[in-house]
């Protein structure tokens, strides 16, 4: 039981390049989330998916898109990376709305030059 | 006013002492409260959740919630060097999926 996995662990992009961050969970959770963490800013929600087939914007969605591919997988895409998107990205999942314990993946460190 | 406020620290305590971490929130619709621990370079992990006023104890950890005063605190008894980490508080509004996180308090437990 791997929990929440994320790929890649680290990525360097040039401004304007695109990439997709992958997230998968094997806990049969309904809800999945993407956060970014910046120094002094805490964890900020980018997008979330309450259940398979639904996605909603969080606090900082601009510049990102998401896909809930199936119950297990939730990907985050940067279409045209900007230096302001340099951050650590965490994926999380939770069982359902009533039980809000969120389990986090190991994170992806992204550097945009 | 920030939705969640935490003192960034660092908070330094000697080994064996009680560490007290505090968090205030502005949203009176908040119903669920959480404390996460995050070691440097690692992901957050849940250590406590609390939903009603009063104290909740789990081993060396005690979470305290006061909804009237809009604060939640975490006490760590018999602090160990392995407790050195950043502690994030978070809350969830009633009926919503989303958690709002504070910026975290760095705790250092010194030998």
Contacts between the chains, C-beta under 8 A, distances in Angstrom:
chain1	res1	chain2	res2	distance
A	31	B	97	5.8
A	40	B	8	7.5
A	40	B	103	6.1
A	41	B	103	6.6
A	42	B	4	7.7
A	42	B	88	6.9
A	42	B	101	4.7
A	42	B	102	5.8
A	42	B	103	4.0
A	42	B	104	6.3
A	43	B	44	7.1
A	43	B	88	6.9
A	43	B	90	7.9
A	43	B	101	4.1
A	44	B	101	7.7
A	45	B	98	5.7
A	45	B	99	7.4
A	48	B	97	6.0
A	48	B	98	6.6
A	50	B	97	5.4
A	58	B	98	6.6
A	90	B	43	5.8
A	90	B	44	7.4
A	94	B	97	7.8
A	97	B	97	5.7
A	100	B	32	5.7
A	100	B	34	7.5
A	100	B	49	7.7
A	100	B	92	5.3
A	100	B	97	7.6
A	100	B	99	6.8
A	101	B	34	7.8
A	101	B	46	5.5
A	101	B	49	6.7
A	102	B	46	7.2
A	102	B	99	6.4
A	103	B	46	7.7
A	104	B	43	4.0
A	104	B	44	5.2
A	104	B	45	7.1
A	105	B	43	6.3
A	106	B	42	7.4
A	106	B	43	5.5
A	107	B	42	7.8
A	107	B	43	5.3
